[in-house]
């Protein structure tokens, strides 16, 4: 492939060379005239020819030559002391090179901007451009000029009277390894260190640096620099009143200057001869340019045909090679993908098995915990109803609180497990958001009052009345967030804000914000607060209680509904939870749902209920709870006997445990419904992940009461059937 490309490039270069050379020679012509005048110190003439070269580059679109000639003009102005004109051209050079690939010429322009600013006394700006030049050279992997840049930086620091920093920079240069490219810079650095030490009146150090400067200068044999160093040593001795040594070094300085002057005069004579040769060369260039113009017309067409033919052959060869390689790569990738897919399927199956095992484990543990917990809560309720002694009341209240806490904890674990197992279905029914929020506010007023909090709602009037979505899960989200805010806030404010974020045709985006002025969350906990069992420090957990699962459920439910929760918090100032959810707009009126009225004891008096329960403790507790309301209760401990009894005896209601020996509660209900379709049957269950309400109702049950019982819910569920 490289071989074909090399042929194409060679032909292209051979044909286009004459045209490019014509333009380049024109630039060279002006450049030689400018250099000739520079050699004779004729800066104005040099500037004139350089400007002509710039104009030629602009007309012919020679961008790179334009940049180089602009840089040269800037250097001419700098040598004339026209610093503003010099800076203008240096900046223009940088601007041109910004449109080209990174280049050392651009670095040189940045360097000269630093030098010009140093001459102006603007050392801060100079340092900036030295650093830019250094960065570009590093990017280009050019390290030869690094110490020269550092030297200019140090000079700027010294002129800015920052002697300590300048000395540090010069010393860093002197520590670099010796090589031909750095010798002169090291000589200058030792010389400058000597001047700084002299200025600071540290005489011994000054002389050490001057001696090192002379030693290193011997390697480069730079006579002008040696003359400068010798003069500095003479001034050093004069300052220290050693006039003999001062005179000796001053005499050496004058001898060197005289020698350099003789060399310069000899060079001037030589320059006259060189000037003649250059003029002759320029005449030859003009003549050659005219000849090449004629040759270009002759060969242009023949070369063009050759180029196109070779280019076409090369392209076809490259395409064939590329297609062959692509086929090989594609086959290899397909094989690799098949292997990776097999690995992914195995990993997926393992993950699904692990998830199923976890769900089954939690379901079993939950069921086994709920049964004894029902006994604890039930017995506690019965004892509290039997007018206990004052000294016993405190213990019973603590026992009731612990039972309720454990019930909440188990429910939240099951809720998280249910979401993770993807068995949660999102409803899409019509509801009124404003009404939902007001109902939540009413239900939490007691908690707000207990903690002396001001609890308010701010609902945007432009929110549509009827939305389509899952009001149950939305209620669960907002209840958890408000409950969390009220729990961690005392003598403060809790605000719930709902705004119409956007509305497009039949879709509304609602923005929710729950703000509190509570204890806040430390910054290091903000990333983990939504993780399971994460509730800040142990001290916070002990003081405020809770399971540490509420925010985990909130986050998972919001993500399930297609949103994302965000949190801002500051310790001692409070927290703000925000999220956005999309809802369809329902323009049809909501169905009027009849309000559930609270039950009265008279509804339950003298009713007859059949309790089908195999656990003796649960039998005792449920019977006692029923008898406390003057309900007649009969107990059967298995499904078969219960079916037979109901064939010959009528009851006002059946309370059916789902898990029974022999046939279970769902099967027994199905059998009862074959001959009795009217008697209410309520399921009693330590509900698991697979025993959802809809499944139980599908067997003919009328309602479900979950163990452990909450007494008020237990009685109200029974009462609504009488």
Wavefront OBJ file of the C-alpha trace (Angstrom):
o trace
v 0.000 0.000 0.000
v 2.804 2.416 0.994
v 4.586 1.595 -2.285
v 1.603 2.668 -4.428
v 1.157 5.858 -2.470
v 4.857 6.649 -2.869
v 4.522 6.374 -6.700
v 1.491 8.703 -6.752
v 3.183 11.277 -4.559
v 6.363 11.201 -6.653
v 4.408 11.878 -9.892
v 2.372 14.624 -8.308
v 5.499 16.325 -7.000
v 7.330 16.049 -10.301
v 4.472 17.742 -12.193
v 3.491 20.443 -9.749
v 7.055 21.315 -8.790
v 7.517 23.971 -11.482
v 4.375 25.929 -10.532
v 5.144 25.788 -6.805
v 8.757 26.656 -7.447
v 7.759 29.738 -9.380
v 5.830 31.160 -6.468
v 8.469 30.105 -3.955
v 11.299 31.656 -6.019
v 9.439 34.977 -5.996
v 9.393 34.853 -2.216
v 13.057 33.807 -2.183
v 13.903 36.749 -4.436
v 12.417 39.325 -2.053
v 13.817 37.414 0.898
v 17.369 37.597 -0.460
v 17.049 41.318 -1.077
v 15.774 41.776 2.495
v 18.632 39.670 3.939
v 21.169 41.610 1.909
v 19.944 44.901 3.394
v 19.822 43.403 6.887
v 23.493 42.407 6.559
v 24.289 46.075 5.827
v 22.092 47.283 8.735
v 19.679 48.900 6.237
v 16.563 48.030 8.237
v 14.103 50.270 6.360
v 15.000 48.718 2.970
v 14.898 45.224 4.527
v 11.416 45.960 5.917
v 10.242 47.209 2.491
v 11.277 43.988 0.676
v 9.823 41.827 3.440
v 6.473 43.668 3.102
v 6.576 43.011 -0.675
v 7.145 39.334 0.048
v 4.139 39.389 2.443
v 1.917 40.983 -0.224
v 2.979 38.361 -2.770
v 2.133 35.537 -0.287
v -1.303 37.046 0.409
v -2.153 37.281 -3.326
v -1.033 33.717 -4.074
v -2.485 32.143 -0.894
v 0.872 30.967 0.493
v -0.226 30.794 4.132
v 2.895 29.259 5.639
v 5.261 31.626 3.767
v 3.009 34.513 4.818
v 3.441 33.546 8.480
v 7.237 33.207 8.139
v 7.629 36.579 6.370
v 5.361 38.288 8.952
v 7.577 36.893 11.726
v 10.660 38.193 9.896
v 9.125 41.699 9.610
v 8.429 41.645 13.339
v 12.089 40.790 14.045
v 13.222 43.688 11.810
v 10.990 46.116 13.744
v 12.306 44.661 17.016
v 15.918 45.320 15.925
v 14.894 48.908 15.124
v 13.391 49.305 18.600
v 9.821 49.632 17.203
v 8.352 47.335 19.838
v 4.645 47.980 19.142
v 5.078 47.269 15.410
v 7.126 44.194 16.246
v 4.466 42.869 18.652
v 1.706 43.474 16.082
v 3.528 41.281 13.523
v 4.434 38.578 16.065
v 0.761 38.300 17.119
v -0.295 38.173 13.457
v 2.143 35.283 12.909
v 0.611 33.362 15.819
v -2.904 34.003 14.464
v -1.936 32.607 11.039
v -0.320 29.527 12.572
v -3.476 28.914 14.643
v -5.088 27.855 11.336
v -2.203 25.484 10.515
v -0.706 22.426 12.149
v 1.359 23.099 15.323
v 4.853 24.251 14.327
v 8.120 25.317 15.935
v 7.792 28.615 13.981
v 4.660 29.389 15.991
v 6.641 28.615 19.153
v 9.333 31.017 17.924
v 6.713 33.761 17.403
v 5.388 33.200 20.952
v 8.977 33.391 22.201
v 9.561 36.755 20.409
v 6.324 38.139 21.917
v 7.854 37.330 25.301
v 11.168 38.977 24.331
v 9.410 42.154 23.065
v 7.308 42.410 26.232
v 10.448 41.977 28.319
v 11.994 44.910 26.414
v 8.830 46.951 27.132
v 9.065 46.144 30.834
v 5.840 44.083 30.836
v 7.409 41.088 32.536
v 4.136 39.440 33.533
v 2.922 39.203 29.918
v 6.388 38.104 28.820
v 6.273 35.181 31.274
v 2.877 34.096 29.921
v 4.151 33.885 26.332
v 7.383 32.158 27.317
v 5.213 29.496 28.995
v 3.013 29.175 25.881
v 6.098 28.690 23.700
v 7.442 26.095 26.138
v 4.138 24.158 26.126
v 4.022 24.091 22.314
v 7.612 22.841 22.066
v 6.783 20.057 24.540
v 3.734 19.157 22.434
v 6.010 18.954 19.354
v 8.539 16.902 21.368
v 11.243 19.538 20.759
v 13.398 19.817 23.882
v 16.499 21.556 22.483
v 15.172 25.078 23.144
v 13.638 24.486 26.578
v 16.525 25.995 28.523
v 16.775 29.007 26.189
v 13.128 29.753 27.039
v 13.822 29.312 30.748
v 16.763 31.692 30.397
v 14.512 34.394 28.898
v 12.006 33.815 31.714
v 14.748 34.274 34.278
v 15.943 37.486 32.556
v 12.394 38.867 32.762
v 12.225 37.925 36.451
v 15.562 39.640 37.086
v 14.499 42.819 35.275
v 11.310 42.735 37.339
v 13.630 42.762 40.400
v 12.449 39.284 41.451
v 16.046 38.248 42.142
v 15.288 35.159 44.244
v 13.046 33.557 41.607
v 15.447 34.580 38.809
v 18.397 33.035 40.642
v 16.427 29.820 41.164
v 15.647 29.576 37.434
v 19.262 30.299 36.412
v 20.502 27.626 38.849
v 18.090 25.069 37.387
v 19.616 25.718 33.949
v 23.174 25.237 35.244
v 22.219 21.840 36.698
v 21.282 20.416 33.291
v 23.565 17.846 31.657
v 26.250 19.255 29.379
v 25.637 19.051 25.654
v 26.631 21.380 22.770
v 23.146 22.930 22.503
v 23.066 24.133 26.138
v 26.692 25.277 26.736
v 26.062 28.909 25.702
v 22.887 29.107 27.801
v 24.778 27.763 30.839
v 27.530 30.381 30.317
v 24.892 33.155 30.275
v 23.168 31.676 33.360
v 26.421 31.610 35.391
v 27.137 35.163 34.235
v 23.675 36.373 35.364
v 24.045 34.550 38.714
v 27.335 36.381 39.224
v 25.619 39.748 38.557
v 22.776 38.888 40.988
v 25.191 37.841 43.738
v 27.215 41.042 43.146
v 24.020 43.104 43.453
v 23.159 41.286 46.704
v 26.775 41.931 47.918
v 27.471 38.200 48.276
v 30.993 38.595 46.939
v 32.364 35.076 47.350
v 29.383 33.493 45.560
v 29.559 36.096 42.786
v 33.176 35.281 41.963
v 32.446 31.523 41.923
v 29.722 32.028 39.276
v 31.927 34.360 37.162
v 34.727 31.764 37.202
v 32.310 29.031 36.098
v 31.045 31.282 33.315
v 34.620 31.731 32.038
v 35.339 27.985 32.289
v 32.228 26.995 30.284
v 32.879 29.789 27.744
v 36.235 28.236 26.911
v 34.304 25.295 25.354
v 32.383 27.533 22.944
v 35.171 30.165 22.550
v 32.578 32.969 22.381
v 34.834 36.050 22.480
v 32.068 38.738 22.759
v 30.633 36.857 25.729
v 34.066 36.464 27.301
v 34.612 40.230 26.960
v 31.317 40.849 28.771
v 32.216 38.431 31.621
v 35.703 39.929 32.044
v 34.185 43.448 32.295
v 31.774 42.231 34.998
v 34.683 40.721 36.972
v 36.588 44.044 36.664
v 33.558 45.910 38.067
v 33.269 43.300 40.834
v 36.895 43.930 41.942
v 36.408 47.680 41.687
v 33.319 47.445 43.945
v 35.424 45.503 46.462
v 38.282 48.119 46.192
v 40.784 45.667 44.720
v 41.909 48.119 42.073
v 44.893 46.117 40.781
v 42.708 43.145 39.827
v 39.999 45.491 38.521
v 42.525 47.172 36.199
v 43.975 43.819 35.062
v 40.529 42.470 33.959
v 39.551 45.835 32.455
v 42.704 45.765 30.309
v 41.813 42.225 29.130
v 38.329 43.488 28.256
v 39.727 46.337 26.072
v 42.100 43.938 24.293
v 39.215 41.631 23.438
v 37.057 44.534 22.190
v 39.883 45.787 19.916
v 40.348 42.301 18.494
v 36.607 41.952 17.830
v 36.569 45.376 16.126
v 39.350 44.313 13.734
v 37.451 41.126 12.904
v 34.319 43.174 12.171
v 36.175 45.517 9.767
v 37.649 42.533 7.944
v 34.164 41.041 7.627
v 32.810 44.268 6.062
v 35.254 43.898 3.115
v 34.212 40.283 2.750
v 30.524 41.298 2.747
v 31.051 43.522 -0.329
v 32.257 40.498 -2.289
v 29.400 38.350 -0.957
v 26.919 41.070 -1.982
v 28.218 40.950 -5.584
v 27.808 37.145 -5.648
v 24.253 37.418 -4.321
v 23.252 39.949 -6.985
v 24.646 37.644 -9.653
v 22.695 34.753 -8.158
v 19.476 36.805 -8.213
v 19.907 37.542 -11.930
v 20.359 33.814 -12.591
v 17.192 33.074 -10.595
v 15.118 35.509 -12.694
v 16.432 34.000 -15.924
v 15.754 30.440 -14.711
v 12.216 31.419 -13.686
v 11.448 32.579 -17.233
v 12.757 29.320 -18.734
v 10.759 27.158 -16.329
v 7.538 29.005 -17.250
v 7.978 27.883 -20.885
v 8.787 24.286 -19.849
v 5.720 24.140 -17.629
v 3.325 24.724 -20.564
v 5.019 21.974 -22.600
v 4.854 19.179 -20.017
v 1.652 20.000 -18.135
v -0.828 17.906 -20.152
v 1.318 14.804 -20.628
v 2.164 14.654 -16.943
v -1.453 15.142 -15.920
v -2.575 12.076 -17.932
v 0.176 9.956 -16.370
v -0.780 11.074 -12.879
v -4.464 10.271 -13.339
v -3.727 6.805 -14.755
v -1.375 5.853 -11.940
v -3.718 7.339 -9.324
v -6.633 5.268 -10.647
v -4.599 2.049 -10.600
v -3.376 2.806 -7.086
v -6.873 3.525 -5.781
v -8.279 0.291 -7.257
v -5.412 -1.713 -5.742
v -5.923 -0.096 -2.352
v -9.673 -0.746 -2.458
v -9.118 -4.422 -3.266
v -6.638 -4.781 -0.409
v -8.954 -2.947 2.000
v -11.929 -5.168 1.091
v -9.839 -8.302 1.619
v -8.647 -7.139 5.047
v -12.141 -6.017 6.064
v -13.508 -9.486 5.287
v -10.849 -11.090 7.493
v -11.523 -8.637 10.353
v -15.320 -9.064 10.035
v -15.016 -12.867 10.260
v -12.791 -12.570 13.337
v -15.198 -10.113 14.975
v -18.196 -12.371 14.275
v -16.421 -15.308 15.914
v -15.505 -13.177 18.929
v -19.080 -11.863 19.221
v -20.502 -15.390 19.181
v -18.172 -16.396 22.027
v -19.024 -13.254 24.025
v -22.762 -13.847 23.495
v -22.416 -17.356 24.931
v -20.596 -15.935 27.965
v -23.272 -13.243 28.414
v -26.094 -15.814 28.237
v -24.374 -17.939 30.912
v -23.832 -14.882 33.121
v -27.466 -13.805 32.599
v -28.767 -17.237 33.576
v -26.602 -17.248 36.696
v -27.809 -13.761 37.660
v -31.454 -14.743 37.118
v -31.024 -17.871 39.251
v -29.370 -15.829 42.014
v -32.137 -13.210 41.882
v -34.845 -15.899 42.011
v -33.131 -17.602 44.952
v -32.925 -14.274 46.797
v -36.616 -13.547 46.151
v -37.666 -16.988 47.348
v -35.454 -16.680 50.417
v -36.869 -13.255 51.354
v -40.420 -14.474 50.728
v -39.901 -17.468 53.014
v -38.135 -15.443 55.725
v -40.837 -12.769 55.528
v -43.622 -15.327 55.946
v -41.870 -17.012 58.863
v -41.273 -13.620 60.557
v -44.793 -12.304 60.044
v -46.459 -15.250 61.807
v -44.739 -14.787 65.214
v -44.824 -11.020 64.721
v -48.592 -11.238 64.349
v -48.664 -13.003 67.716
v -46.531 -10.259 69.332
v -48.624 -7.408 67.919
v -51.920 -9.178 68.594
v -51.144 -10.055 72.215
v -49.824 -6.510 72.782
v -53.063 -5.054 71.395
v -55.193 -7.392 73.566
v -53.218 -6.504 76.704
v -53.529 -2.777 75.959
v -57.289 -3.203 75.494
v -57.619 -4.950 78.918
v -56.762 -1.791 80.923
v -53.221 -2.702 82.062
v -51.627 -1.240 85.204
v -49.769 2.067 84.778
v -46.366 0.500 85.395
v -47.117 -2.113 82.681
v -48.406 0.441 80.167
v -44.942 1.815 79.356
v -43.588 -1.666 78.568
v -46.597 -2.543 76.423
v -46.296 0.726 74.462
v -42.594 -0.053 73.829
v -43.530 -3.565 72.698
v -46.188 -2.132 70.354
v -43.673 0.343 68.884
v -41.108 -2.441 68.323
v -43.705 -4.650 66.641
v -44.796 -1.828 64.326
v -41.161 -1.034 63.525
v -40.438 -4.644 62.562
v -43.600 -4.764 60.437
v -42.524 -1.630 58.554
v -39.022 -3.021 58.140
v -40.252 -6.301 56.639
v -42.685 -4.488 54.330
v -39.909 -2.228 53.016
v -37.526 -5.135 52.407
v -40.278 -6.908 50.476
v -41.069 -3.736 48.507
v -37.422 -3.377 47.402
v -37.227 -7.062 46.538
v -40.469 -6.791 44.576
v -39.118 -3.847 42.526
v -35.766 -5.587 41.910
v -37.503 -8.775 40.759
v -39.396 -6.721 38.097
v -42.728 -8.048 39.390
v -44.046 -4.536 39.938
v -46.578 -3.421 37.350
v -47.041 0.285 36.658
v -50.698 1.302 36.601
v -52.031 3.822 34.126
v -55.265 5.162 35.601
v -56.821 8.593 35.871
v -56.248 10.593 39.074
v -56.325 14.150 40.422
v -52.823 15.223 41.508
v -53.999 18.159 43.604
v -56.452 15.990 45.533
v -53.771 13.334 46.035
v -51.338 15.892 47.538
v -53.998 17.364 49.850
v -54.874 13.870 51.122
v -51.180 13.186 51.839
v -50.898 16.495 53.703
v -53.910 15.581 55.871
v -52.501 12.149 56.709
v -49.184 13.625 57.892
v -50.499 16.626 59.839
v -50.174 14.732 63.118
v -46.455 13.988 62.536
v -45.840 17.615 61.508
v -47.545 18.873 64.690
v -45.615 16.407 66.873
v -42.285 17.825 65.617
v -43.592 21.441 65.675
v -43.069 21.865 61.926
v -44.837 24.205 59.522
v -45.955 21.935 56.664
v -47.327 23.531 53.490
v -48.175 22.695 49.874
v -47.458 24.854 46.821
v -49.372 23.541 43.802
v -49.160 25.205 40.391
v -52.680 26.160 39.265
v -51.775 25.403 35.637
v -51.338 21.670 36.356
v -54.148 19.780 34.535
v -56.884 18.464 36.843
v -56.854 14.880 35.589
v -53.660 12.970 34.797
v -53.027 9.383 33.736
v -50.448 7.459 35.754
v -49.844 5.360 38.846
v -51.202 7.362 41.827
v -50.349 4.572 44.309
v -46.642 4.606 43.534
v -46.600 8.431 43.314
v -48.243 8.571 46.768
v -45.658 6.127 48.105
v -42.818 8.300 46.736
v -44.161 11.578 48.126
v -45.221 10.019 51.479
v -41.719 8.598 51.996
v -40.017 11.902 51.119
v -42.348 14.030 53.321
v -42.162 11.529 56.173
v -38.361 11.641 55.886
v -38.379 15.473 55.890
v -40.751 15.725 58.892
v -38.781 13.129 60.843
v -35.448 14.942 60.500
v -36.881 18.451 61.001
v -37.957 19.979 64.316
v -39.300 23.507 64.791
v -38.785 24.123 61.087
v -40.449 24.202 57.679
v -41.324 21.431 55.247
v -42.621 22.446 51.810
v -43.971 20.301 48.979
v -43.911 22.057 45.601
v -45.546 20.796 42.407
v -45.071 22.807 39.186
v -45.988 22.319 35.550
v -42.506 22.004 34.007
v -43.715 21.653 30.409
v -46.781 20.628 28.399
v -46.907 19.266 24.870
v -50.241 18.198 23.358
v -51.489 15.380 25.630
v -48.380 15.060 27.851
v -47.506 17.089 30.962
v -44.153 17.051 32.786
v -44.587 17.789 36.499
v -41.692 19.028 38.616
v -41.776 17.983 42.295
v -39.682 19.526 45.049
v -39.656 18.533 48.755
v -37.754 21.075 50.855
v -36.998 20.942 54.589
v -34.969 22.973 57.063
v -33.843 19.928 59.028
v -30.459 18.575 60.083
v -29.204 18.137 56.495
v -26.926 15.458 55.076
v -23.082 15.567 55.167
v -21.428 15.967 51.749
v -19.643 12.606 52.042
v -23.021 10.847 52.484
v -24.804 12.404 49.481
v -23.640 9.643 47.126
v -24.741 6.770 49.411
v -27.954 8.112 50.967
v -30.114 6.247 48.410
v -28.432 2.911 49.120
v -30.195 0.290 51.237
v -29.739 0.680 55.015
v -27.849 3.951 54.528
v -29.023 6.562 57.036
v -25.987 8.662 57.834
v -24.112 8.094 61.085
v -24.960 5.623 63.879
v -25.843 8.582 66.108
v -28.430 9.863 63.584
v -29.898 6.371 63.244
v -30.259 5.992 66.994
v -31.739 9.444 67.509
v -34.290 9.481 64.686
v -34.907 5.776 64.071
v -36.063 4.351 60.781
v -34.956 1.451 58.601
v -32.774 3.283 56.100
v -34.824 1.814 53.234
v -37.328 4.619 52.532
v -35.075 6.619 50.179
v -33.969 3.422 48.431
v -37.625 2.639 47.649
v -38.192 6.247 46.516
v -35.261 6.143 44.086
v -36.278 2.778 42.621
v -39.933 3.812 42.220
v -39.012 7.120 40.532
v -36.725 5.266 38.108
v -39.538 2.740 37.511
v -41.812 5.675 36.538
v -39.155 7.054 34.185
v -37.717 9.844 36.355
v -34.517 10.665 38.208
v -34.243 11.991 41.754
v -31.731 14.722 42.645
v -30.588 15.877 46.064
v -29.034 19.052 47.428
v -28.232 19.264 51.108
v -26.171 21.211 53.616
v -25.612 20.206 57.233
v -27.623 22.390 59.601
v -29.595 24.066 56.790
v -31.721 21.277 55.360
v -32.276 19.199 52.235
v -34.039 19.533 48.883
v -35.215 16.502 46.889
v -36.352 17.114 43.292
v -37.619 14.943 40.441
v -39.664 15.241 37.235
v -42.269 12.775 35.937
v -44.244 12.634 32.692
v -48.019 12.050 32.732
v -50.620 11.760 30.008
v -53.420 14.335 30.308
v -56.928 12.897 30.736
v -59.601 15.289 29.454
v -62.474 13.065 30.606
v -64.023 13.690 34.076
v -62.909 11.410 36.937
v -65.263 8.767 38.261
v -66.693 9.768 41.632
v -65.390 7.302 44.217
v -67.606 6.862 47.226
v -65.795 7.905 50.382
v -65.154 5.076 52.843
v -66.903 5.882 56.102
v -65.316 4.875 59.427
v -66.797 1.711 60.958
v -68.813 1.599 64.197
v -68.867 -1.199 66.762
v -72.604 -1.657 66.221
v -71.873 -2.870 62.668
v -69.910 -5.790 64.105
v -72.104 -6.776 67.103
v -73.463 -10.338 67.166
v -72.016 -11.225 63.746
v -70.912 -14.833 63.270
v -67.497 -15.413 61.699
v -65.780 -18.700 60.836
v -61.996 -18.488 61.414
v -59.988 -21.056 59.432
v -56.470 -20.971 60.966
v -54.045 -23.786 61.887
v -51.724 -21.790 64.184
v -52.948 -22.024 67.813
v -51.535 -18.631 68.866
v -53.089 -16.901 65.850
v -56.380 -18.665 66.652
v -56.313 -17.306 70.209
v -55.394 -13.730 69.152
v -57.888 -13.471 66.288
v -60.709 -14.969 68.425
v -59.966 -12.497 71.241
v -59.900 -9.517 68.816
v -63.260 -10.610 67.382
v -64.849 -11.275 70.758
v -63.767 -7.815 71.964
v -66.254 -6.472 69.381
v -69.020 -8.915 70.447
v -68.491 -11.092 67.363
v -69.258 -14.829 67.597
v -66.243 -16.802 66.411
v -65.939 -20.468 65.472
v -62.559 -22.001 64.608
v -61.559 -24.739 62.112
v -57.867 -25.658 61.681
v -57.908 -27.130 58.135
v -59.426 -26.501 54.713
v -61.244 -29.822 54.206
v -63.312 -29.562 57.425
v -64.056 -25.906 56.707
v -65.551 -26.746 53.300
v -67.722 -29.478 54.803
v -68.895 -27.235 57.675
v -69.909 -24.401 55.336
v -72.072 -26.835 53.343
v -74.323 -27.338 56.386
v -73.942 -24.079 58.343
v -74.240 -20.398 57.405
v -71.824 -17.666 58.681
v -71.803 -13.904 58.147
v -68.134 -14.055 57.098
v -65.185 -16.421 56.659
v -61.623 -15.455 57.656
v -59.407 -17.813 55.630
v -55.685 -18.341 56.310
v -53.929 -18.893 52.973
v -51.354 -21.447 54.199
v -53.228 -24.460 55.671
v -52.383 -28.135 56.087
v -53.924 -30.325 53.421
v -55.652 -28.131 50.874
v -54.531 -24.495 51.181
v -56.773 -21.457 51.625
v -57.022 -20.602 47.920
v -58.118 -24.114 46.972
v -60.596 -24.225 49.842
v -62.069 -20.878 48.724
v -62.414 -22.139 45.173
v -64.342 -25.186 46.445
v -66.596 -23.051 48.678
v -67.483 -20.769 45.782
v -68.875 -23.749 43.935
v -71.830 -23.835 46.350
v -71.680 -20.459 48.151
v -71.066 -17.342 46.139
v -72.373 -14.746 48.633
v -70.611 -15.219 51.974
v -67.650 -12.775 52.207
v -64.314 -14.612 52.407
v -61.304 -12.554 53.562
v -57.786 -13.924 53.135
v -55.437 -13.842 56.134
v -51.832 -14.102 54.948
v -48.244 -13.275 55.732
v -48.198 -12.152 52.111
v -45.164 -13.096 49.989
v -43.883 -11.858 46.665
v -45.980 -14.320 44.654
v -49.153 -13.878 46.732
v -50.262 -10.536 45.423
v -53.745 -9.214 46.070
v -55.051 -9.751 42.532
v -54.007 -13.411 42.575
v -55.855 -14.063 45.877
v -58.974 -12.261 44.691
v -58.981 -14.357 41.519
v -59.768 -17.480 43.622
v -63.000 -15.932 44.863
v -61.767 -14.105 47.973
v -63.347 -10.699 48.610
v -60.452 -8.943 50.365
v -57.034 -9.505 51.941
v -55.774 -8.738 55.465
v -51.993 -8.964 55.852
v -50.326 -10.341 58.972
v -49.367 -8.939 61.378
v -52.767 -7.255 61.768
v -53.133 -3.525 62.330
v -56.267 -3.560 64.592
v -58.051 -0.574 63.007
v -57.449 -1.884 59.482
v -58.520 -5.382 60.606
v -61.862 -4.148 61.980
v -62.573 -1.657 59.149
v -61.943 -4.319 56.479
v -64.425 -6.666 58.184
v -66.972 -3.883 58.822
v -67.254 -2.783 55.191
v -69.029 -6.081 54.382
v -71.824 -5.458 56.981
l 1 2 3 4 5 6 7 8 9 10 11 12 13 14 15 16 17 18 19 20 21 22 23 24 25 26 27 28 29 30 31 32 33 34 35 36 37 38 39 40 41 42 43 44 45 46 47 48 49 50 51 52 53 54 55 56 57 58 59 60 61 62 63 64 65 66 67 68 69 70 71 72 73 74 75 76 77 78 79 80 81 82 83 84 85 86 87 88 89 90 91 92 93 94 95 96 97 98 99 100 101 102 103 104 105 106 107 108 109 110 111 112 113 114 115 116 117 118 119 120 121 122 123 124 125 126 127 128 129 130 131 132 133 134 135 136 137 138 139 140 141 142 143 144 145 146 147 148 149 150 151 152 153 154 155 156 157 158 159 160 161 162 163 164 165 166 167 168 169 170 171 172 173 174 175 176 177 178 179 180 181 182 183 184 185 186 187 188 189 190 191 192 193 194 195 196 197 198 199 200 201 202 203 204 205 206 207 208 209 210 211 212 213 214 215 216 217 218 219 220 221 222 223 224 225 226 227 228 229 230 231 232 233 234 235 236 237 238 239 240 241 242 243 244 245 246 247 248 249 250 251 252 253 254 255 256 257 258 259 260 261 262 263 264 265 266 267 268 269 270 271 272 273 274 275 276 277 278 279 280 281 282 283 284 285 286 287 288 289 290 291 292 293 294 295 296 297 298 299 300 301 302 303 304 305 306 307 308 309 310 311 312 313 314 315 316 317 318 319 320 321 322 323 324 325 326 327 328 329 330 331 332 333 334 335 336 337 338 339 340 341 342 343 344 345 346 347 348 349 350 351 352 353 354 355 356 357 358 359 360 361 362 363 364 365 366 367 368 369 370 371 372 373 374 375 376 377 378 379 380 381 382 383 384 385 386 387 388 389 390 391 392 393 394 395 396 397 398 399 400 401 402 403 404 405 406 407 408 409 410 411 412 413 414 415 416 417 418 419 420 421 422 423 424 425 426 427 428 429 430 431 432 433 434 435 436 437 438 439 440 441 442 443 444 445 446 447 448 449 450 451 452 453 454 455 456 457 458 459 460 461 462 463 464 465 466 467 468 469 470 471 472 473 474 475 476 477 478 479 480 481 482 483 484 485 486 487 488 489 490 491 492 493 494 495 496 497 498 499 500 501 502 503 504 505 506 507 508 509 510 511 512 513 514 515 516 517 518 519 520 521 522 523 524 525 526 527 528 529 530 531 532 533 534 535 536 537 538 539 540 541 542 543 544 545 546 547 548 549 550 551 552 553 554 555 556 557 558 559 560 561 562 563 564 565 566 567 568 569 570 571 572 573 574 575 576 577 578 579 580 581 582 583 584 585 586 587 588 589 590 591 592 593 594 595 596 597 598 599 600 601 602 603 604 605 606 607 608 609 610 611 612 613 614 615 616 617 618 619 620 621 622 623 624 625 626 627 628 629 630 631 632 633 634 635 636 637 638 639 640 641 642 643 644 645 646 647 648 649 650 651 652 653 654 655 656 657 658 659 660 661 662 663 664 665 666 667 668 669 670 671 672 673 674 675 676 677 678 679 680 681 682 683 684 685 686 687 688 689 690 691 692 693 694 695 696 697 698 699 700 701 702 703 704 705 706 707 708 709 710 711 712 713 714 715 716 717 718 719 720 721 722
